[in-house]
Amino acid sequence: MKGYTLEGDVIVINRESTELDLFVKHFLEVFKEYSDYLIVSISTGRTRELRM
């Protein structure tokens, strides 16, 4: 079972909020007061070990 549902354009989290969740929520509330947009860059990949 997923820990979230999508209701229209809103993601509903179906679990207890963690400290990180609460921090991000507070950060975004403060951020919205002082900025009109946010640019996010995510780099994914995996670390590889070189063996000789």
SULZI-V860619 format. One record per pair of residues at least 6 apart in sequence whose ideal C-beta (glycine too) atoms are under 7 Angstrom apart, sorted by sequence separation. I is the first residue (numbers start at 1). J is the second residue. D is the distance in whole Angstrom. If there is no record, write none. Layout:
i	j	d
I	J	D
I	J	D
//
This chain:
i	j	d
4	11	6
5	12	5
31	38	7
4	12	6
4	13	5
5	14	6
3	13	7
4	14	6
3	14	6
3	15	5
//
